[in-house]
Amino acid sequence: MPHVNIKHFPTPVGEEQSARLVAAITAALTENLGCTEDAVSIALEPVDPSEWNERVYRPEVVERRALLHKQPNY
């Protein structure tokens, strides 16, 4: 615990940029949830824009709105 799955439109993300992103998210989680780094798992999942509504927006934003702490503005 915790596991974070970041879904995003496909973009070229190099290994260095990905490592910085994962390190920043890991640091935020360990600081704010009081867990250790080895307890954190993070996935980066590209989702094609044509599939976004079906795979992400409806099931994770609309249907789970009560869990969101930040609403999208689109």
C-alpha positions, 0 to 999 in steps of 0.5 A: 500500500499504496498503489497509484495508476496514472492514466494519461494520453500517450506521450513520449516520456523518457526514462529520466523523466519517468524516474523523476515523476515516480520519485516525486510521487513516491516522496509525496506518498511517503510524506503524506501517508506515512508509508515506506518507499518499498510499500509504494507501487506506481504504474504509468498507463498510456490510454489512447484519446479515442478510448479515454471516455470509455476506459477512464472518464466514465468508470473512474471519474463519473462513476467514482466521483465521490472518491475524487479529491480533484475534479477535472475541468473538461 
